Amino acid sequence: MFNAFQVLSNPGNAPTQVTGGVAQALIATASGLFVAMIGLVFFNGLHNRVRVVVHQLETLKAALVNRIARAPHEHPRALKDAPRAVVGKLVSQGA
């Protein structure tokens, strides 16, 4: 845009020469928007993946806290097999 308006400062130039500088500025703006949109697509994909993993970890945390809270009342053998079932369930979901 500086080049576009610099044309106007010279008395011998026609005001229609401003359009060349404006065209350059529009190309640069369009390029920047294109790069930003591509980056936004990747950001959204990564953000969704992180949300899924955090949700799975919170589910695992809740399951483990519930198992520990019930630990004195259950048989030790039942506790030994329980965490594998939870982890196996998360792995089968694609984690």
Secondary structure as a PSIPRED ss2 file (coil, helix, strand):
# PSIPRED VFORMAT (PSIPRED V4.0)

   1 M C   1.000  0.000  0.000
   2 F H   0.000  1.000  0.000
   3 N H   0.000  1.000  0.000
   4 A H   0.000  1.000  0.000
   5 F H   0.000  1.000  0.000
   6 Q H   0.000  1.000  0.000
   7 V H   0.000  1.000  0.000
   8 L H   0.000  1.000  0.000
   9 S H   0.000  1.000  0.000
  10 N C   1.000  0.000  0.000
  11 P C   1.000  0.000  0.000
  12 G C   1.000  0.000  0.000
  13 N C   1.000  0.000  0.000
  14 A C   1.000  0.000  0.000
  15 P H   0.000  1.000  0.000
  16 T H   0.000  1.000  0.000
  17 Q H   0.000  1.000  0.000
  18 V H   0.000  1.000  0.000
  19 T H   0.000  1.000  0.000
  20 G H   0.000  1.000  0.000
  21 G H   0.000  1.000  0.000
  22 V H   0.000  1.000  0.000
  23 A H   0.000  1.000  0.000
  24 Q H   0.000  1.000  0.000
  25 A H   0.000  1.000  0.000
  26 L H   0.000  1.000  0.000
  27 I H   0.000  1.000  0.000
  28 A H   0.000  1.000  0.000
  29 T H   0.000  1.000  0.000
  30 A H   0.000  1.000  0.000
  31 S H   0.000  1.000  0.000
  32 G H   0.000  1.000  0.000
  33 L H   0.000  1.000  0.000
  34 F H   0.000  1.000  0.000
  35 V H   0.000  1.000  0.000
  36 A H   0.000  1.000  0.000
  37 M H   0.000  1.000  0.000
  38 I H   0.000  1.000  0.000
  39 G H   0.000  1.000  0.000
  40 L H   0.000  1.000  0.000
  41 V H   0.000  1.000  0.000
  42 F H   0.000  1.000  0.000
  43 F H   0.000  1.000  0.000
  44 N H   0.000  1.000  0.000
  45 G H   0.000  1.000  0.000
  46 L H   0.000  1.000  0.000
  47 H H   0.000  1.000  0.000
  48 N H   0.000  1.000  0.000
  49 R H   0.000  1.000  0.000
  50 V H   0.000  1.000  0.000
  51 R H   0.000  1.000  0.000
  52 V H   0.000  1.000  0.000
  53 V H   0.000  1.000  0.000
  54 V H   0.000  1.000  0.000
  55 H H   0.000  1.000  0.000
  56 Q H   0.000  1.000  0.000
  57 L H   0.000  1.000  0.000
  58 E H   0.000  1.000  0.000
  59 T H   0.000  1.000  0.000
  60 L H   0.000  1.000  0.000
  61 K H   0.000  1.000  0.000
  62 A H   0.000  1.000  0.000
  63 A H   0.000  1.000  0.000
  64 L H   0.000  1.000  0.000
  65 V H   0.000  1.000  0.000
  66 N H   0.000  1.000  0.000
  67 R H   0.000  1.000  0.000
  68 I H   0.000  1.000  0.000
  69 A H   0.000  1.000  0.000
  70 R C   1.000  0.000  0.000
  71 A H   0.000  1.000  0.000
  72 P H   0.000  1.000  0.000
  73 H H   0.000  1.000  0.000
  74 E C   1.000  0.000  0.000
  75 H C   1.000  0.000  0.000
  76 P H   0.000  1.000  0.000
  77 R H   0.000  1.000  0.000
  78 A H   0.000  1.000  0.000
  79 L H   0.000  1.000  0.000
  80 K H   0.000  1.000  0.000
  81 D H   0.000  1.000  0.000
  82 A H   0.000  1.000  0.000
  83 P H   0.000  1.000  0.000
  84 R H   0.000  1.000  0.000
  85 A H   0.000  1.000  0.000
  86 V H   0.000  1.000  0.000
  87 V H   0.000  1.000  0.000
  88 G H   0.000  1.000  0.000
  89 K H   0.000  1.000  0.000
  90 L H   0.000  1.000  0.000
  91 V H   0.000  1.000  0.000
  92 S H   0.000  1.000  0.000
  93 Q C   1.000  0.000  0.000
  94 G C   1.000  0.000  0.000
  95 A C   1.000  0.000  0.000
